[in-house]
Amino acid sequence: MLYGDIFSNVNNQYKNIFEPYSKFNSLVAKNFADLTNLQLTAARHYADITLSQVFANSEVRDMQSMINCGTKQLETMTKLSQQMINDGQKLASLATEFKAEFDNLVSESMPKAK
């Protein structure tokens, strides 16, 4: 019974020591995955916009189609600007969420004052 208690105590001590690190690693991995997904989604969206512009430009055959293409490019730039603002807000939200979770993790891990 004595050895069982010793192993149990050691196991609990190691758990208390490594649990904050494990939680931190999980938090970083989640944040990394969220950032990667945000970047991949944004890259795909921007690539789609670029390709649509390339195809629209290839359809210019006369002055009227060039005017229409120019108008479409202005609309696209407006959409692109809004998309960049939205992506920036998503990034800021992820950063704020990470900081809040990290602060919570730190406060949980700190020894309590007696």
Buried (B, 14 or more C-beta within 10 A) or exposed (E): EEEEEEEEEEEEEEEEEEEBEEBBEEBEEEBEEBBEEBEEEBEEBBEEBEEEBEEBEEEBEEEEEEEBBEEBBEEBEEEBEEBEEEBEEBBEEBEEEBEEBBEEBEEEEEEEEE
